[in-house]
Amino acid sequence: MTPFIYLASQSPRRRQLLEQLGVAHELLLPNAAGDIAEDAEAIEAERKGEAPRDYVQRVTEGKLEAAVARHARRGLAAAPILCSDTTVALGMQILGKPEDEADARRILRLLSGTEHEVLTAIAMQSGAQRLQALCVSTVHFAPMSEAQIDAYVASGEPMGKAGAYGIQGRAAAHIAQIRGSYSAIMGLPVYETAQLLRQLGWSL
């Protein structure tokens, strides 16, 4: 049987990056028919005074614990389980997914002409073994005019994305520089993921 992992994420970008690595995977998503409901919002809720690095690692570990319990409830075949979470931070301020178009405009105005950090944490469970990694990248946005912000928000791309943008889409036209991992900014640090799999004995 070909080795595979479970990906506990609905992100098509994370699936694409695993395919780029040549890693076979199956989705392990919440709220399947007949399963108990899971409260993802509770896991992602910010805690007062929590640093972005602590936040993204806590959320990722919470997602992994939920996925491990989901795997056990469903009696699925044994395989490593991978979770990931990406957070955009401007200093100590966490910029999550926009609530609506007005919120997306607010976030993009904050990012315009500034540098911010993109923090992506990954966590993997294989049997009793749990491995974790954190990748921190820096993104520099060029100044954006109100017309540019409006056009980008009208594209619909900011919705559902931390920091109200996706680097692999139209936002790339406004990103002057990145330092770090492009794949981590997309949502899954390929190098760090490969390193964790190698620790589990995978040959990539």
trRosetta pair geometry for C-beta under 8 A, 3 or more apart (Angstrom, degrees):
i j d omega theta_ij theta_ji phi_ij phi_ji
2 24 5.4 67 131 8 120 164
3 24 6.9 144 95 50 49 114
3 79 7.4 151 -167 -133 69 103
3 202 6.8 -161 111 -111 151 98
4 23 7.6 116 -140 167 54 71
4 24 4.0 -73 -104 106 92 101
4 25 5.7 165 -173 -92 93 29
4 26 6.0 60 144 -10 137 91
4 79 5.6 -14 84 -151 73 151
5 18 7.7 -128 59 -147 117 136
5 23 6.2 -8 19 167 114 117
5 24 7.5 137 17 88 64 59
5 25 5.0 -25 68 -109 77 89
5 26 7.9 -166 95 29 37 67
5 79 5.7 -174 -119 152 35 108
5 80 4.5 -35 -122 76 99 93
5 81 7.0 165 -176 -92 86 20
5 82 5.4 44 151 -12 133 112
5 124 7.7 -45 -150 -140 136 113
5 197 7.6 -92 -52 -104 141 111
6 25 6.9 127 -120 -162 14 84
6 26 5.7 -36 -109 72 66 83
6 27 7.4 58 -161 179 73 10
6 28 4.0 35 178 -25 119 130
6 67 7.1 168 118 172 124 121
6 71 6.6 171 42 -94 174 123
6 76 7.5 79 -79 119 140 151
6 79 5.6 125 -22 90 87 109
6 80 7.1 -160 27 99 75 46
6 81 4.5 -19 68 -111 112 71
6 82 6.8 175 85 21 55 70
7 14 6.3 163 -170 126 133 118
7 15 6.6 156 96 -88 166 73
7 18 6.4 -104 -74 -35 141 160
7 25 4.6 44 -20 170 110 136
7 26 7.2 176 21 80 79 31
7 27 5.8 -44 71 -106 89 53
7 28 6.7 160 69 19 34 84
7 82 5.4 -23 -108 67 61 104
8 27 7.8 112 -101 -167 30 59
8 28 4.6 -44 -86 78 77 100
8 29 7.1 154 -147 -86 57 41
8 63 6.2 162 113 157 126 99
8 64 7.1 151 49 -105 148 48
8 66 7.7 149 179 87 147 89
8 67 3.6 -62 -91 -105 159 142
8 70 7.5 129 -120 52 122 139
8 81 6.0 34 -25 -178 116 99
8 82 6.8 -176 18 82 80 48
8 83 4.8 -26 64 -88 115 87
9 14 4.9 16 96 57 144 157
9 15 7.9 -158 89 -44 101 78
9 27 7.8 -109 60 -135 47 88
9 82 7.8 -52 -4 107 111 86
9 83 6.8 140 -50 -136 98 55
9 84 6.1 -16 -64 44 148 89
9 187 7.9 152 173 157 152 124
10 27 7.6 59 -98 -150 52 129
10 29 6.1 69 -74 -116 88 123
11 14 4.2 77 84 4 112 105
11 15 7.0 -178 99 -7 63 81
11 84 8.0 -70 31 73 142 112
11 187 5.3 -136 161 154 160 160
11 188 7.8 168 93 -34 138 109
12 15 5.4 -52 -152 37 41 115
12 16 6.2 47 150 -24 69 104
13 16 5.5 -51 -148 34 33 115
13 17 6.5 31 153 -18 65 105
13 166 7.7 -162 -64 -152 148 118
13 168 6.6 166 -120 19 123 151
13 186 4.9 -150 172 166 131 99
13 187 4.7 101 96 31 123 133
13 188 7.2 173 121 6 86 101
14 17 5.7 -53 -146 36 34 110
14 18 6.5 35 154 -18 65 103
14 84 6.2 171 -116 48 136 136
14 187 5.2 -90 -63 114 87 119
14 188 4.5 109 -124 -37 80 133
15 18 5.8 -56 -151 36 32 110
15 19 6.4 33 151 -19 65 106
15 25 7.1 -147 -129 75 74 131
15 27 7.9 -28 -89 -75 119 101
16 19 5.6 -55 -151 36 31 113
16 20 6.5 39 148 -26 64 102
17 20 5.2 -43 -150 28 37 119
17 21 6.8 35 150 -15 62 101
17 183 5.4 118 -131 -159 132 113
17 186 6.5 149 -60 98 130 132
17 187 7.3 -169 -3 73 142 86
17 188 4.5 173 77 70 151 122
17 190 5.6 -132 -176 -79 109 97
17 193 7.7 110 132 25 115 158
18 21 5.6 -55 -155 38 37 111
18 23 4.6 -84 -172 67 87 108
18 25 5.1 -4 146 -6 154 142
18 188 7.1 -36 -47 127 78 163
18 193 7.6 -105 -96 152 75 155
19 22 7.4 42 -177 -76 35 27
19 23 7.5 -101 -74 50 24 66
20 183 8.0 -138 71 -116 151 132
20 190 6.6 -55 92 -115 122 137
21 190 5.9 -176 -68 -153 109 99
21 193 6.8 -96 -68 101 162 122
21 194 6.1 -161 -138 -78 127 98
21 204 6.3 -30 -179 -152 97 129
22 204 6.9 152 64 -146 108 83
23 193 7.9 -99 -14 142 160 121
23 197 6.9 -119 -106 -96 132 161
23 202 7.9 16 -112 -174 103 155
23 204 7.5 -22 -68 -110 95 115
25 82 7.6 -55 -129 33 130 126
26 79 7.8 83 33 72 109 155
28 67 5.5 85 113 -157 125 103
28 70 6.2 134 167 102 102 126
28 71 6.1 -11 -153 -76 142 91
28 76 7.5 -123 -112 24 112 171
28 81 6.3 -50 42 -134 160 103
29 32 6.8 117 84 -56 81 91
30 35 7.3 -149 -168 109 56 138
30 37 7.9 65 164 -161 112 40
30 38 4.2 -88 -153 37 141 133
30 40 6.8 -171 33 -55 156 108
30 66 7.0 -19 -81 149 121 122
30 70 6.3 -108 -98 -99 68 147
31 35 6.4 -164 -130 75 16 112
31 37 6.1 30 -102 -124 92 59
31 38 6.3 -117 -47 26 81 90
32 35 4.5 67 58 -1 79 128
32 74 7.4 44 52 -94 146 131
35 70 7.0 33 -164 -141 142 90
35 73 6.6 102 -136 116 97 138
35 74 7.1 -25 -96 -73 120 100
36 73 7.3 -106 13 -149 102 165
38 66 5.8 94 -152 -167 138 129
38 70 7.4 -35 -58 -75 144 117
39 42 4.1 41 121 4 117 116
39 43 7.1 150 104 -14 71 82
40 43 5.6 -54 -158 34 43 112
40 44 6.3 24 152 -7 74 112
40 63 7.8 35 -134 -105 89 91
41 44 5.9 -67 -144 48 33 102
41 45 6.5 57 153 -53 66 90
42 45 5.8 -28 -151 -7 32 118
43 59 5.9 104 148 -143 89 72
43 62 4.1 171 -148 126 106 134
43 63 6.0 114 158 -65 153 68
43 66 6.8 -70 -73 -26 147 140
44 59 5.6 51 -107 -133 59 125
44 85 7.9 -177 -107 -141 94 136
44 96 7.6 108 164 -136 117 137
46 50 6.2 -159 -170 47 77 123
46 55 6.3 -11 -124 -129 79 133
46 94 6.0 178 -104 56 135 145
46 96 7.8 -128 -44 -44 117 132
47 50 4.2 82 69 -34 89 130
47 55 7.4 -170 31 -102 86 91
50 54 5.3 -127 -172 88 87 116
50 55 4.8 107 130 -69 120 94
50 58 7.5 -67 -165 20 139 146
51 54 4.5 85 60 11 86 105
51 55 6.7 -152 91 -12 41 88
51 92 6.5 -74 -124 -136 65 92
52 55 5.4 -55 -143 35 31 116
52 56 6.3 24 164 -16 68 105
52 87 5.6 -178 -166 121 96 133
52 89 3.7 -26 -94 -83 164 148
52 92 6.8 -161 -20 -147 96 44
52 94 5.4 159 -101 -85 91 91
52 117 7.0 133 102 84 155 124
52 119 5.7 144 143 10 108 148
53 56 6.3 -55 -144 36 27 103
53 57 6.5 20 160 -11 62 111
53 119 6.0 -143 -98 -141 60 155
53 134 6.7 54 -153 -170 94 153
53 136 7.4 -29 -98 -81 105 125
54 57 6.1 -66 -150 43 28 106
54 58 6.0 26 157 -20 66 112
55 58 5.9 -62 -147 38 25 108
55 59 6.2 21 160 -16 65 109
55 87 6.1 115 98 -108 111 168
55 94 6.0 -44 76 -87 168 147
56 59 5.9 -52 -143 38 30 110
56 60 6.3 31 157 -20 63 108
56 85 5.4 -171 -160 99 77 107
56 86 7.3 7 -139 -141 124 15
56 87 4.1 -128 -80 6 113 128
56 119 4.6 -170 3 114 164 117
56 120 7.2 -119 176 -117 141 15
56 121 4.6 152 136 -8 97 117
56 134 7.2 113 96 -130 118 107
57 60 5.8 -54 -145 37 30 111
57 61 6.3 28 157 -16 64 107
57 121 4.8 176 -91 -115 56 158
57 132 7.0 66 -147 179 100 138
57 134 6.2 -43 -78 -82 106 123
58 61 5.9 -58 -148 38 29 108
58 62 6.2 31 153 -20 65 108
59 62 5.6 -55 -148 37 31 114
59 63 6.4 33 153 -20 65 104
59 85 4.7 -145 103 143 113 178
59 87 7.6 122 35 -55 143 121
59 121 7.5 131 65 53 84 131
60 63 5.7 -52 -149 35 32 112
60 64 6.4 32 151 -20 64 104
60 83 5.5 153 -167 116 74 106
60 84 6.3 -11 -126 -140 113 24
60 85 4.4 -139 -73 14 83 109
60 121 4.0 -131 -14 102 154 116
60 122 6.7 -134 -164 -113 144 12
60 123 4.8 142 142 -6 105 114
60 132 7.4 124 108 -137 129 107
61 64 5.5 -52 -148 35 35 113
61 65 6.4 37 153 -20 66 103
61 123 5.5 133 -89 -73 57 166
61 132 7.3 -17 -79 -100 96 136
62 65 5.8 -51 -147 34 32 110
62 66 6.5 31 154 -16 63 105
63 66 5.8 -57 -152 38 32 111
63 67 6.3 30 151 -20 66 108
63 83 4.3 165 106 -168 110 142
63 85 6.3 152 0 -51 144 114
63 123 7.6 142 69 48 92 122
64 67 5.5 -56 -146 38 33 111
64 68 6.2 35 155 -22 68 103
64 81 6.7 133 -149 112 82 111
64 83 4.2 -139 -72 20 77 139
64 123 4.3 -82 -48 102 148 127
64 124 7.7 -125 -125 -77 133 13
64 125 5.8 136 180 -24 114 115
64 130 7.4 107 142 -140 148 113
65 68 5.8 -49 -145 33 31 111
65 69 6.5 30 155 -15 62 105
66 69 5.9 -57 -152 38 31 110
66 70 6.2 35 149 -23 65 108
67 70 5.3 -51 -145 35 34 116
67 71 6.3 40 153 -24 65 102
67 81 5.1 168 125 172 122 135
67 83 5.7 -175 3 -64 146 118
67 125 7.7 166 89 28 106 127
68 71 5.7 -50 -149 32 31 115
68 72 6.6 29 152 -17 63 105
68 81 6.0 -178 -80 54 69 159
68 125 5.3 -16 -84 76 118 167
69 72 5.8 -55 -150 37 32 111
69 73 6.3 35 153 -22 66 105
70 73 5.8 -53 -147 33 30 112
70 74 6.4 14 159 -8 63 112
71 74 6.3 -69 -149 43 25 102
71 76 5.2 -83 -158 43 74 118
71 81 6.0 -107 -44 -77 149 140
72 75 7.5 29 179 -69 34 42
76 79 7.9 -64 131 24 109 98
78 127 7.2 30 -162 -74 123 77
79 126 7.9 -56 161 -122 31 84
80 124 5.4 7 -180 -177 115 107
80 125 6.7 162 -155 81 65 43
80 126 4.1 -30 -97 -83 88 98
80 197 7.5 -173 59 -110 167 77
80 200 6.0 -8 -72 -145 142 172
81 124 6.7 163 79 -153 48 57
81 125 4.7 -6 52 55 101 95
81 126 7.6 179 17 -71 64 52
82 122 6.7 -17 -164 -168 93 104
82 123 7.6 154 -152 82 48 46
82 124 5.1 -13 -100 -102 70 90
82 193 7.2 41 -144 -139 141 107
83 122 7.1 159 86 -155 50 56
83 123 5.1 -11 61 60 97 91
83 124 7.6 -177 24 -78 65 45
84 120 6.3 8 -175 -177 107 97
84 121 6.8 173 -149 89 59 51
84 122 4.7 -19 -99 -102 90 77
84 123 7.6 176 -79 20 46 64
84 187 6.4 108 117 162 132 75
84 188 5.3 -78 -95 -101 179 80
85 120 7.2 -180 89 -146 40 57
85 121 5.6 -1 54 54 85 93
86 118 6.5 -5 -170 -177 101 95
86 119 7.1 158 -154 84 52 48
86 120 4.5 -15 -101 -99 81 88
86 162 5.2 -164 106 32 89 145
86 184 7.5 155 -111 168 109 66
86 185 7.7 101 -150 -152 136 28
86 187 5.1 -94 -28 -119 141 62
87 94 5.9 -43 -173 -144 115 102
87 96 7.5 -35 -134 -94 79 68
87 118 7.5 161 82 -157 44 50
87 119 4.8 -16 62 63 93 99
87 120 7.7 174 21 -78 63 43
87 162 5.8 -125 -122 -165 30 151
88 94 7.4 114 76 -163 54 55
88 95 4.4 -49 94 67 105 100
88 96 7.7 178 43 -79 90 23
88 111 7.9 -26 166 -89 136 126
88 116 6.0 36 -177 137 91 134
88 117 7.4 159 -156 87 48 52
88 118 5.6 -21 -102 -104 70 72
88 119 7.8 180 -84 21 22 74
88 162 4.7 160 -5 143 98 97
88 163 3.0 70 -10 -62 170 116
89 92 7.1 -24 -172 -139 113 13
89 93 6.5 148 -159 76 66 47
89 94 5.6 -33 -100 -99 82 54
89 95 6.8 176 -94 12 26 83
89 116 6.4 174 84 -177 43 95
89 117 4.8 -14 62 65 96 100
89 118 7.8 172 21 -86 73 25
89 119 6.2 24 0 -4 117 114
90 93 4.8 -20 66 65 86 107
90 95 6.0 55 -5 -28 101 121
90 110 5.8 -110 -29 152 170 117
90 111 7.0 -130 -78 -87 127 67
90 114 6.8 41 -136 120 113 143
90 116 4.7 -51 -89 -115 71 113
90 117 7.9 177 -80 25 29 73
93 110 7.9 -100 104 -179 144 148
95 107 5.2 121 -165 -142 120 111
95 110 6.8 -171 -97 84 138 141
95 111 7.5 143 153 -58 177 107
95 116 7.4 -19 19 -168 135 153
95 162 6.8 110 102 176 73 73
95 163 4.8 72 103 -99 117 62
95 164 7.2 -73 158 1 114 91
96 162 5.8 -59 -148 -125 41 77
96 163 7.9 -52 -143 -39 4 45
97 159 7.5 54 -176 -170 99 44
97 160 5.7 -5 -149 -141 129 19
97 161 6.2 131 -117 58 85 19
97 162 5.8 -56 -62 -79 67 47
97 164 7.6 124 -149 -71 40 60
98 101 7.5 71 140 -94 138 17
98 103 4.1 159 -160 101 88 102
98 104 3.8 0 -113 -69 175 72
98 106 7.9 146 -124 48 108 91
98 107 5.8 -122 -81 4 104 136
98 158 5.7 28 12 139 138 110
98 159 6.3 -84 64 -107 105 55
98 161 8.0 9 9 57 90 65
98 164 4.7 57 -36 -92 119 104
99 103 4.4 89 38 -3 82 160
100 103 5.3 98 48 11 61 102
100 104 7.2 -111 107 -7 34 91
101 104 5.4 -50 -148 33 36 116
101 105 6.6 39 153 -20 66 100
101 153 5.2 99 -155 171 91 124
101 159 7.8 -40 -78 -70 64 107
102 105 5.7 -50 -154 32 34 112
102 106 6.6 37 147 -21 64 103
103 106 5.4 -48 -150 32 37 116
103 107 6.5 36 153 -18 67 103
103 164 7.6 -165 120 -82 76 130
104 107 5.9 -54 -149 36 31 109
104 108 6.3 27 155 -16 65 109
104 153 4.9 139 104 -119 128 107
104 158 4.1 109 -148 112 128 146
104 159 6.7 -61 -72 -69 139 64
104 164 4.4 150 -142 -141 75 128
105 108 5.9 -59 -145 40 30 108
105 109 6.3 34 155 -23 65 104
105 149 5.6 89 -135 153 79 123
105 150 7.3 19 -106 -83 116 58
105 153 5.7 -26 -66 -62 81 154
106 109 5.9 -55 -152 32 28 111
106 110 6.8 29 150 -19 62 104
107 110 5.6 -56 -157 33 35 113
107 111 6.5 24 151 -13 68 108
107 158 7.6 156 68 -169 125 132
107 163 6.3 172 166 -165 129 39
107 164 4.1 136 84 1 136 137
108 111 5.6 -57 -144 42 36 107
108 112 6.2 55 153 -43 67 97
108 144 6.3 -54 161 70 105 153
108 149 4.8 154 108 -133 137 106
108 152 6.8 151 -123 80 159 135
108 153 7.2 -125 0 -58 149 101
108 158 7.0 -74 -53 -105 118 147
108 164 5.5 -101 -52 103 85 135
108 165 7.1 106 -98 -52 95 110
109 112 5.6 -37 -146 10 32 121
109 144 7.8 -118 -99 71 45 109
109 149 6.6 17 -64 -112 73 159
110 114 7.3 -53 152 32 55 144
111 114 6.0 -128 -162 54 35 102
111 116 5.9 -60 -123 -11 89 139
111 141 4.7 79 148 1 91 159
111 144 8.0 30 89 9 86 127
111 163 6.7 81 -72 -172 144 98
111 164 7.7 -160 0 60 138 105
111 165 7.4 -117 81 -4 169 134
112 141 5.7 -97 -114 121 27 129
112 142 7.8 -26 -156 103 66 41
112 143 5.4 56 170 -144 95 48
112 144 4.2 -108 -116 30 114 91
112 149 7.2 -55 -67 -72 133 117
112 174 8.0 -57 -115 177 73 131
113 141 6.4 -42 -10 97 20 90
113 142 6.9 3 -86 167 54 29
113 143 3.9 27 -71 -85 104 77
113 144 7.5 -133 -28 8 78 64
114 140 7.6 -134 119 -142 29 61
114 141 6.2 13 52 47 56 101
115 138 5.7 5 -175 -177 112 105
115 139 6.9 160 -152 82 62 41
115 140 4.8 -28 -95 -96 83 76
115 141 7.7 -179 -87 16 32 69
116 138 7.4 166 84 -151 29 62
116 139 5.8 -19 62 61 78 90
116 141 7.4 17 9 -7 103 107
116 163 7.2 159 107 -128 149 131
117 136 5.8 -18 -165 -166 116 95
117 137 7.0 142 -158 76 63 42
117 138 5.8 -39 -100 -97 63 64
117 139 7.7 146 -113 17 15 80
118 136 7.5 154 78 -155 49 47
118 137 4.8 -17 59 65 98 96
118 138 7.7 -177 17 -86 78 16
118 139 5.8 51 -19 -14 113 118
118 162 7.9 124 -136 103 89 121
118 163 7.2 -62 -100 -22 94 156
118 180 7.4 -176 59 82 97 151
118 184 6.8 144 114 120 110 93
118 185 4.7 69 96 -114 162 78
119 134 6.7 -12 -168 -170 95 100
119 135 7.4 158 -154 82 47 51
119 136 5.3 -10 -105 -105 78 77
119 137 8.0 -175 -76 26 35 65
120 134 7.5 159 85 -155 44 53
120 135 5.0 -12 63 60 92 99
120 137 7.7 14 6 6 102 105
120 181 7.7 -95 41 77 129 124
120 184 4.2 -165 36 -170 138 90
120 185 7.4 -130 -29 -69 129 25
120 187 6.6 162 -123 -155 133 25
120 188 7.0 -158 173 -94 143 20
120 189 5.5 157 92 -31 127 98
121 132 6.9 -7 -175 -170 99 99
121 133 7.2 169 -153 89 57 47
121 134 4.9 -20 -103 -103 80 78
121 135 7.8 -179 -82 22 34 66
122 132 6.9 170 90 -151 55 53
122 133 5.2 1 54 56 96 90
122 134 7.9 -171 21 -79 64 36
122 135 7.8 29 -4 -2 100 103
122 188 6.9 73 -85 -143 124 72
122 189 6.5 -123 -19 40 127 96
122 192 6.1 152 30 115 133 118
122 193 6.0 -121 -163 -84 174 80
122 196 6.8 -130 112 -14 125 154
123 130 6.7 -4 -174 -172 97 97
123 131 7.2 164 -154 87 50 48
123 132 4.7 -10 -105 -103 79 87
124 130 7.1 162 84 -153 48 51
124 131 4.8 -11 59 60 98 95
124 132 7.6 -176 21 -76 67 43
124 196 5.0 127 18 156 144 139
124 197 7.7 -137 -145 -69 172 62
124 200 7.4 -94 129 -42 137 136
125 129 7.2 152 -156 85 49 53
125 130 5.2 -15 -101 -101 75 79
126 129 5.0 -16 67 66 84 104
126 131 7.7 9 11 3 102 106
126 200 5.2 101 -2 -126 168 130
129 200 7.3 159 97 -104 142 92
131 196 4.7 154 116 -144 139 105
131 199 5.9 137 -107 81 155 143
131 200 7.4 -118 -4 -51 146 99
133 189 7.0 -111 112 68 123 135
133 192 4.1 -174 123 -177 153 125
133 193 7.9 -140 50 -63 139 43
133 195 6.9 98 -75 73 156 121
133 196 6.2 -126 -13 -55 124 115
135 180 6.8 127 166 -180 94 114
135 181 5.2 -29 174 27 138 140
135 184 4.0 -113 105 -119 138 154
135 189 3.9 126 -14 -71 158 151
135 192 5.5 -138 -54 -15 116 147
136 180 6.5 -114 109 -120 44 143
137 178 6.2 7 170 -176 117 101
137 179 6.4 173 -162 88 70 52
137 180 2.6 -160 -116 83 82 150
137 181 5.4 -120 -68 39 126 64
137 182 7.9 142 -135 -67 161 28
137 184 5.5 152 -19 83 127 119
137 185 5.3 -81 74 -60 151 98
138 178 6.8 160 86 -158 56 53
138 179 4.4 6 52 52 103 100
138 180 6.0 131 16 -15 60 118
139 167 7.3 -123 -117 -91 139 124
139 175 6.1 -53 -168 -141 102 114
139 177 7.7 165 -155 91 41 55
139 178 5.2 -12 -105 -107 68 85
139 185 6.5 109 -66 -124 124 137
140 175 7.0 112 75 -165 55 66
140 176 4.8 -58 104 64 105 99
140 177 4.3 18 40 54 122 91
140 178 7.3 -152 18 -73 75 40
141 144 6.9 -42 163 -24 116 106
141 174 5.7 10 -155 139 85 100
141 175 6.1 -50 -103 -104 56 58
141 176 7.0 100 -175 6 11 91
142 174 5.3 -133 47 -168 94 64
142 175 7.3 -148 -2 -91 86 8
142 176 4.6 112 -57 -47 89 109
144 148 4.5 -129 -166 90 87 126
144 149 5.2 105 133 -57 123 86
144 152 7.6 -40 -159 1 143 140
144 174 5.5 9 -81 -142 109 139
145 148 4.6 99 52 5 76 101
145 149 7.0 -139 95 -3 41 85
146 149 5.6 -53 -147 38 34 113
146 150 6.2 36 153 -21 67 106
147 150 5.7 -52 -146 36 30 112
147 151 6.3 30 155 -20 64 106
148 151 5.8 -53 -145 36 30 110
148 152 6.3 28 156 -18 64 107
148 174 6.9 128 160 -88 134 128
149 152 5.9 -59 -148 37 29 108
149 153 6.3 26 156 -16 65 108
150 153 5.9 -58 -146 39 29 108
150 154 6.1 31 154 -23 64 109
151 154 5.6 -54 -147 35 29 114
151 155 6.9 40 150 -31 60 98
152 155 5.7 -45 -160 17 36 116
152 157 6.6 -70 -178 52 77 114
152 158 6.6 77 137 -38 95 111
152 165 7.5 -13 168 -107 135 96
152 170 6.1 -173 -126 106 87 123
152 171 6.8 76 -149 -86 133 72
152 174 7.6 -34 -75 -14 149 143
153 156 8.0 58 167 -62 40 25
153 158 5.7 -32 -112 18 63 134
153 164 7.9 -17 -98 -180 87 118
155 158 7.9 100 68 -7 90 78
155 169 8.0 163 130 153 141 128
155 170 5.7 -7 122 24 177 155
156 159 5.8 -45 -172 18 64 116
157 161 7.3 -8 153 3 66 142
157 165 7.1 31 123 -138 107 51
157 166 5.7 -112 176 23 105 109
157 169 5.0 -170 -147 120 140 155
157 170 5.7 -175 -7 32 166 107
157 171 6.9 -159 123 -32 139 95
158 161 5.9 -116 -165 48 40 110
158 164 3.8 9 -162 -172 116 76
158 165 5.8 -23 -108 -72 81 48
158 166 7.8 -157 -97 -10 37 80
159 164 8.0 14 -65 -133 31 71
161 164 6.2 112 81 -124 93 14
161 165 6.1 -124 111 61 136 16
161 166 5.1 -113 -117 -59 159 84
165 169 7.7 -152 -177 60 70 105
165 171 3.9 96 -170 -98 115 158
166 169 4.2 54 85 12 109 114
166 171 5.9 153 62 14 45 124
166 186 7.7 48 -166 -130 83 63
167 171 6.0 -76 -100 84 35 116
167 172 6.1 80 -177 -77 56 82
167 175 6.4 25 -133 -36 89 164
167 178 7.5 47 -144 -73 144 146
167 182 7.0 -149 121 -158 142 77
167 185 4.8 28 3 129 154 120
167 186 6.1 -101 57 -75 108 65
168 172 7.2 21 -136 -48 11 119
168 186 5.4 50 -36 -113 120 106
169 172 6.8 174 81 -8 30 94
170 173 6.1 -28 178 9 62 113
171 174 5.7 -66 -168 42 58 104
171 175 6.3 57 139 -32 83 108
172 175 5.5 -58 -140 29 40 114
175 178 6.5 12 164 -47 124 97
178 182 6.5 103 100 -88 154 75
178 185 6.6 -70 -144 -37 144 157
180 184 6.5 -75 143 57 111 129
180 185 7.2 115 92 -44 114 104
181 184 3.6 68 89 7 118 112
181 185 6.7 174 96 -13 65 79
181 189 4.9 39 125 -126 162 94
181 190 7.5 -173 -171 27 121 76
181 191 6.7 -127 -117 22 130 112
181 192 7.8 -53 -84 -7 170 106
182 185 5.7 -55 -155 34 34 111
182 186 6.7 37 146 -19 65 103
183 186 5.3 -50 -153 34 39 116
183 187 7.9 -71 167 50 59 49
183 188 6.0 -51 157 83 96 63
183 189 5.8 116 95 -128 98 33
183 190 4.2 9 101 -13 170 99
183 191 7.6 142 52 -4 131 75
184 187 7.6 -170 -171 38 30 8
184 188 7.0 -100 -106 101 44 15
184 189 3.7 13 -81 -79 99 88
184 190 8.0 -117 -48 3 67 61
184 192 7.5 54 -84 17 115 123
188 193 6.0 20 168 -45 98 143
189 192 4.1 33 105 28 122 113
189 193 6.1 161 87 -19 64 87
190 193 5.7 -58 -145 38 28 112
190 194 6.3 29 157 -20 64 106
191 194 5.8 -58 -152 36 29 110
191 195 6.4 31 150 -22 64 105
192 195 5.4 -49 -148 32 35 116
192 196 6.6 35 154 -19 65 100
193 196 5.9 -53 -152 34 32 109
193 197 6.5 29 152 -15 65 107
194 197 5.7 -58 -149 39 33 110
194 198 6.3 37 152 -23 67 105
194 204 5.1 -126 -147 76 102 163
195 198 5.7 -52 -149 33 31 113
195 199 6.7 35 151 -22 63 101
196 199 5.6 -50 -155 30 35 114
196 200 6.8 27 149 -12 64 104
197 200 5.6 -59 -154 40 38 108
197 202 4.0 -35 158 43 96 141
197 204 6.1 76 95 -39 129 128
198 201 7.6 100 -174 -35 33 8
198 202 5.9 -87 -82 64 37 80
198 203 7.8 71 -115 -97 76 32
198 204 6.5 -88 -68 15 91 108
